[in-house]
Amino acid sequence: MKLLTNALFVMGFVCLFASCSTDEIDDPSATVNFESEFVVENNDAMSNEILTIINDYRATLNLPPFSAHNLAKEEALDHTSYMIVNNKVSHDNFFQRSDYLRANGANAVSENVAFGYRTAQAVVDGWLNSPDHKEAIESDFTHSGISVAQTESGVNFFTHIFVK
């Protein structure tokens, strides 16, 4: 048990410095099977709920709501799929996503990523409790694309791309 606790602590520490939000999965012994083929599909209902919660939060700060951005959402889903396939939460290849969105009209791009949260409110709370993630949410970005996808064992991965 001590080894599991230490492993979870190290994973959390690494994720913190990788600027990725996480919370504990209810069953830490759960494993994810990445060997079989699967198709990653966006959970549109949870993505929309996340956007609503974030826009409601922004309204309390007198900030305008983020508008949906389809290209950013496609990039977010591609990145969420990448994280699931590679079994790690990351900002890998961010500059490729950013460059692509800039080539298609964006002036600035940022992103938040996370995994393990079970609800839209939980992931938003996680981001708001992290200064770097909160900064993106409270920024002057105007549009966003959100992707939520789940592994076969039920672990959610999240990518939220912000565009101005």
Secondary structure by P-SEA (a helix, b strand, c coil): caaaaaaaaaaaaaaaaacccccccccccccccccbbbbbbbaaaaaaaaaaaaaaaaaaacbbbbcccaaaaaaaaaaaaaaaaaccccccaaaaaaaaaaaacccccccccccccccaaaaaaaaaacaaaaaaaacccccbbbbbbbcccbbbbbbbbbcc
